[in-house]
Amino acid sequence: MTTVAIIGAGIGREHLAAYQQLPELFEVVTLCDLDVARAKAVAGPCGVAVCSSLDAVLASDVDLIDICLPPHLHLAACEKALAAGKDVICEKPLVASLAEADRLIAAAEASGRRVFPVFQYRYGPGTAQLRAVLESGLVGKLYAGTIETHWNRDAAYYAVDWRGTWAGERGGAILGHAIHIHDYLPAFLGPVARVYAELATRVNDIDVEDCAALSLRMQSGAVLTSSVTLGGATDMTRMRLVFEGVTVETGLSPYAPAAHGWTFTARAPATQAQLDAVLATVGPEEVGFVGFFRAVAEALAGDGARAVTLADGRRSLEFVSAVYQSARTSLPVSLPLGPDFPLYGSWLPQ
């Protein structure tokens, strides 16, 4: 049994609900938030203790620190937790630059502890089906694809003081909203080789971008586009992938696109019967945070095959860095990126 302290009662509310579905693996012992009243409202019905001191939590014998703080606080909280000998889960975006990501990687290695960036979209029946079909060898090469992150975020959403700012949120729709669906690319489709980006702020009176159009070339040679806006009438996430032997279409669920089965349509030389036979072998799959936390438990027990890694978190920030550089220079950017990259130290506007 792994004991957990959740730091932050915002998205921490959803984390707590997911942990409660895995009582044989986790026990949440503390919810820590400077707003004690908010923390009590979230934790009280669950019988979880509340406190307002991160230092007190780190001095306790809790095993795992789950960081659900605003983005600008992630690095310091992660480093403190690692120094205290704790394993760490950290919400997206992990940190605010490639330099900070490499600093966190070094801290984790020095401490001998693990950091698990949160990418809960990876878990659910849809992705289990995709994984099975990819492993079947029926799909052939990926030709092209489209990604849409069309959500609705109005002025009320940005009334929270740190949102919509470079100082607090560290970025806009690319960093805080579409980062999840873009994690699908290296997780399932291989590395991104090149990105060209157009960014704009058109929906809200904020400092950061809320619209984007991206053109991507994968290392495999496949070409994809990604459309992002926070001005949708509804919230919708969608992906369509065209392989040699199959076309894959997700549903429209904005926050859990893998929660339901996807559509897999055969194209010769693959047959629909072959695809359906593979899909029939896919068993039940836990969705979202529940699947993510089970994968963390597996990794802590020695089997990290399904867990999100610190290297995955860095890769997501590498993509974000390339997008910001391309948008500012009006030029494509090739990946991977190292310390000589112009935005390695920070993508924040100077």
N, C-alpha and C positions, 0 to 999 in steps of 0.2 A: 504494500500500500504506500503510495507516494502522497505526502502531505504538501498542500499548495497554499500559497498566499497570493491573492490577486491584488495588484496595485492599480487602483483606478476603478471607479464604479460606473463609468460610462459604458463602453463596450464590454467592460468587465461583467456587467449584468448578463450578457449573452454567454460569456465564458462560464460563469457560475452555473447557468442553466444546463450547459453541456456537460460539465463535470458531474452534475447530479445524475446524469444518465449513465455514468460509469462508476458506480459506487464501489465496485470490486477493485478498481484501479487507483482512484484518487479520493482524497479527503481534503476539501477546502476548509482550512482552519481559521483563516483571517481574510477580511476584505479591508484594505487600507485606502483611505481617501481623505484629503484635507477637508472635504465637505462631509463631516461625520453624519449629518442628518440624511444626506443622500445615500451614504453607505448603509446606514441602518435600514432605510426603506428597502434597499436591495437585499441585504444579508439577513435582516431580522426574521423574515418568514422561513428562512432556511436554517436558522439556528447557528449561523456563522458569526464568529466574533468580529468586532469592528475596531479599528484603530486609525490614528492619523499620522503615525510616525513610521516612515520607511526604515529608519535606523533600528527601531525596536523590532520590526519584522526580521531584519537581517541578523539581528543578534539572537533570534530564536532558533529552535532546532528544525524549522520547516525545511523541506527538501527542495521545493521548486518555487521559484518566483515568477509569476505571470504578470508581465508589464503591459498595462492597458492605459498608459498615460498619453498626453499630447506628444506629437512627434519630436518636438525640440527637447524633450526630457529623456528620450530613449537611451541615448549613449551613456549618460551619466548613471542612470538607474541600472543598466546592464552591467556596467563596469563595477559598480558597488556590489551588485548581487554576486558576480563572479568572484570578486575579492573576498566575499564572505563565505565562499565555498558552496554556493548554490548553483543548481542548474536553472536555466532561464528560458522562458517563453516570452517573445516580444512581438507585439502587434506591428502591423505595417504602418508606415515605412520603417524598416529596421533602424536605420540611422540616416544622416543627411548628406552623405558624400561617400565616394569610394575610399577616401583617406580614412574616414571614420569607420567604414566597414573593415578595412585592413587592420585598423587599430583594435577593433573588437575581436577580430579573428586572433590576433596576437594575444589579447587578454584571455580569451577562452583557452588557447593552447597553454598559456602559462599557468592557468588555474586548474587545468585538467577537467573542467566542467563543460557542459554542452549548452549551446544557445540554439533555440528552435524558432525561426521566424514564422509568423502566422500567414499561411496561405491555405485557408480552409476550402477554397473552391476546388482543390484537387480531389476532394473526397465525395463520393456518391456513385450511384449506379451508372450515370453517364460516362464518367471517367473510367470506371471499372470495365465497361463495355469497350471503350476506346483502347484501353490497354490490352485487352484480350484480342481485339481485332488486329492491332499493330503487331502483337507477338505471333499471330497466326501466319504471317507472311502473305496474306491475301491482298493487302492494300496496294503493294507496289510503291512507286515513288509519289511524293506529294507534288502536285502541280501548282496549286494556287489556293488562296482562301481569303475569307473576309471575316472581320471581327467588328462587332458593334457594342459600344458601351454608351447607351443613350438613357440618361437618368434625369431626374427632376430635382434640382436643388435651387431653392429660391432664397429671398432675403432673410427669411426667418431662420433657415439653416445656418446662414452666415452671421447670425446675431451673436453666436458664441465668439468671444473676443479673439481667440487664437486662430479661428478658421479663416481661410481666404487671405492669409498673410504669409509672406516669406519667413518672417521671424518665428511664427508659431506653428504653421502647418508645413513649412519648408518646401511647398510646391502646391500645384493645383490638381486638376483632374488626372493628369498623367501619373502623379505620385500617389494620390490618395484614393482614386476611384478605379481607373483602368489598370492599376498595377496588378490586380488579381488575375484578370483575364490574360494579361501579357505574360504572367508566370506560366501559363499553359504552354507557351512556345518552347522554351528550353526544357520544360518538364516532360513534354510528350513528343515534340516535333524536332528537337535538336537545336543547336545554337543559332542565334541571329547573327548574320554576317555583316549586314549593312542596314542603316535606317536613314530615311529622309523624313523630316517633320515640318509641318506647319502648325503653329499654335496661335490661339487667339483668346481674348477675353471679351465675350459678346453677350453673356446671359446676365451676369451680376456685376455690381460695382465693387470688385475685389481686386487685389493686387496680382493674383496668380491666374493661370490659364483655366478656362472652363470649356474650351472647344479644341479639338485636335484632329488632324488628318495625317496619318502615317503611312509611308510606303516602305515595305520591308522585303529584303532578300535574305532567305535562310542560307545557312552553310550548305544545305543540300541542293541549293539552286532554286527552290520553290519561292514564289513571290506571293506576298500577302498585303492586304490593306487593313488598317484599323481606324475606325471612325469613333470619335469620342465627343460627347456633349453633355452638359448638365442642364440643358434647356428642353429636355423631352417632356411631352405631355404626361407620360408615365415613365416608370423605371423599367428598362429592358436591357438584357445582355444576350447577345447571340453570336454564334460562330458557325461558319460553314467551311468545311475543308474538302477540297477536291483532290482525291488520290487517283492513281492509275486504275485501281480496281474497285474503288468505293467512294461515294460522296457521303460525308458525315455532316449532320445538321443537329445542333443543340436545340433545346427549348428556349424559352424567352425569360426564364426566371432571372431577375437581376442579381440576387445575392447568393443564390445556390444553383448555378446553372447545371450542376451535375446531379441535382436531387432526383431527377427522373430519367428514365431511359431516353436515349437519343435515337435519331433515325439514321440507319445505315443502308444505303441503296447501292446495290452491286452494279459494276460496269465490267464488261468482258476485259480480261479473261476470267475474273472472279464471277461466281454465280451467286444469286440470292440464297440458294439452298446452302451453299458453303458458308456464307456469312451468318445465316440464321442458326446453323449448327454451332458455330463458335459462340454466338450471343447466348445460346441456350445453356452454355456451360458457366455463365457468369452468375454467381450467387448473390445473396443480399449484401448490400454495402452501406455502411453508416455514412451519414451525410454531414458535410460542413464541419463545424467545430467538434462534433462528437467523433467523426472519423479522424480528424486531425489529432485530437488528444489521445485517441487509442494508438495512433502511429507513434506519438511521443512516448507513450508507455512501452510500446514494443522496443523502441530505440533505447530507452533507459534500462530495459531488460536484456539488451544485447543484440536485438535484431532491428537495425536501422533502415531496412530496405524501403519502407514506405514513408519514412519521416522526411520533413523538410529540413534541409541542412543550412548551416551558416553560409556555405558556398552558394547555395540557392539564393539566399538573401542578398549576397553581394552581386550575384548575376542580375537580379532584378534592378538593383541600383545602377549597375553598369548600363542597362538599357535606358533607364531614366536619364542618366548623364549624357548618353549619346543623343537622346531626343532633344534635350535642352540645347546642346551644342549645335545640332543641326538647325534647329529653329532660329538660333541667333546668328548663324553664319549663312543660312540659306544654302547649305551644302550637305551632301550625304556624309555620314560618319560610319567608318568601318569598326567592327568589334573583333576581338576583345580589346579592353582598354587597360592601360597600366599607369604607373606614376607619372609618366611624361604627358598624359592627356591634359589638355588645357583646363578642364573642369574637375580634375582629380581631387583637388582640395576642397572644392565647393561649387555647386551649380547656382548658388544664390547670386542674384544680380549684385554687381559691385556698386 
